[in-house]
Amino acid sequence: MAPITHVPRVVLVTGGAGFIGSNFIRHQLSTHRDVRIVNLDALTYAGNPANLTDLATDSRYRFVHGDITDKTLVESLLSGDRVDTLVHFAAESHVDRSIDGPAAFVRTNIDGTAVLLMAAAAVWKGRRDVRFHHVSTDEVYGSLGPSGKFTEQTPYDPSSPYSASKAASDHLVRAWNRTFRLPVTISNCSNNYGPFQLPEKLIPLMISNALEGKPLPIYGDGKNVRDWLHVEDHCRAIDVIARSGADGATYNVGGDNEMTNLAIVETICAALDRLKPDPRGTPYRNLIAFVADRPGHDRRYAIDAAKIQRELGWKPVETFHSGIAKTVSWYLAQADWLKASGANTRTRQGLINR
Ligand SMILES: NC(=O)c1ccc[n+]([C@@H]2O[C@H](COP(=O)([O-])OP(=O)(O)OC[C@H]3O[C@@H](n4cnc5c(N)ncnc54)[C@H](O)[C@@H]3O)[C@@H](O)[C@H]2O)c1
């Protein structure tokens, strides 16, 4: 296991009102007693302050409503709050929405990341006791055939406006490290799942629709393969990278759970049949409906996470089996949250006329 080389004391989290960011903030505050968190979030449709209501009385936590493209604001937070660590989640994150409206993805994911880098380089000028951690995706690597896995050396080959914007942001982060010597780390991870994910994404969408007896839409033939990472395993990985990762290094983070979309949906249906059977006794899998595929849909992603395991001693705690059971139970217990979050996010996006 690598030694700790950086101890975050004040962390500026961007996009902390979203799915992974809110889980990360909760993880940080429950794991490290002496850390302070400033959460900068624009509260787009994807940001929900209710994800963090339990922290409202924690004096170590502060929420700032603002945009990462506002350089004056970012600089004032970095210097005024004496931030020594920036963990950058804020993004437009839904592939289908990037097909309908790519401009927002360019603005937040590329311009926003550039603003954060410029602000950090200006405020932290020459400091080595600081760190900028950039959270990215395995989608930057494009699509795999039936075998092989993405390593940190896999060439970038993004397919969607979303993944292209994330690829651009990764390049900017590396450039600021090499050109301006800004201390950075990058993680590229697979599909996350767990509490507080909006029901525009596969797993909460399927749970939400199943509970309402609505069709469970599966793109194409349902054989697209993704690796699934429990969000708490992801938070642990970011924590270890921020503390022990090598300056300028990239780490792939995966859950070692490759599954087809169809298998995921069948697993969710089986869990719901057990935990909350349909009142008429109909198996939830009868609701599965195949729909037109996503344009440019990548066939398979798989992560080789050997580097973070070997160099930093991280490995996932959850298997898909344990993680999905916890996740389905969480959504069942949070029916109000699910309903409120689903109000504007469950309609199909990203279908283009070819
Ligand atoms: N969810 C996944 O499976 C996954 C996988 C790999 C990588 N990632 C990356 O992890 C990060 C977080 O993903 P997520 O699923 O939690 O996203 P999310 O869509 O749930 O949350 C994004 C958050 O960013 C905020 N935001 C958006 N634009 C902003 C702006 N201009 N200024 C300030 N805040 C803004 C939103 O309000 C929201 O709170 C993203 O960078 C994403 O690319 C996600």
The ligand as a Gaussian input file, in Angstrom:
#p B3LYP/6-31G(d) Opt

LIG

0 1
 N      -22.646000       8.094000     -12.561000
 C      -21.730000       7.314000     -13.109000
 O      -21.960000       6.114000     -13.300000
 C      -20.386000       7.878000     -13.480000
 C      -19.428000       7.010000     -14.008000
 C      -18.185000       7.513000     -14.336000
 C      -17.880000       8.859000     -14.112000
 N      -18.832000       9.677000     -13.611000
 C      -18.487000      11.098000     -13.396000
 O      -18.703000      11.381000     -12.017000
 C      -19.135000      12.733000     -11.862000
 C      -20.417000      12.765000     -11.058000
 O      -21.418000      11.990000     -11.725000
 P      -22.889000      11.868000     -11.133000
 O      -23.480000      10.635000     -11.708000
 O      -22.851000      12.063000      -9.664000
 O      -23.575000      13.141000     -11.812000
 P      -24.954000      13.843000     -11.469000
 O      -25.522000      14.233000     -12.799000
 O      -25.770000      13.026000     -10.533000
 O      -24.518000      15.156000     -10.664000
 C      -23.850000      16.226000     -11.261000
 C      -23.868000      17.400000     -10.284000
 O      -23.119000      18.480000     -10.880000
 C      -23.852000      19.682000     -10.703000
 N      -23.513000      20.593000     -11.797000
 C      -23.780000      20.423000     -13.124000
 N      -23.311000      21.480000     -13.822000
 C      -22.713000      22.312000     -12.922000
 C      -22.032000      23.550000     -13.030000
 N      -21.863000      24.155000     -14.211000
 N      -21.529000      24.111000     -11.905000
 C      -21.699000      23.508000     -10.697000
 N      -22.349000      22.333000     -10.540000
 C      -22.854000      21.750000     -11.629000
 C      -25.321000      19.252000     -10.736000
 O      -26.170000      20.203000     -10.146000
 C      -25.262000      17.930000      -9.980000
 O      -25.406000      18.137000      -8.594000
 C      -19.266000      13.309000     -13.282000
 O      -18.116000      14.045000     -13.557000
 C      -19.352000      12.075000     -14.169000
 O      -18.811000      12.340000     -15.451000
 C      -20.086000       9.222000     -13.306000

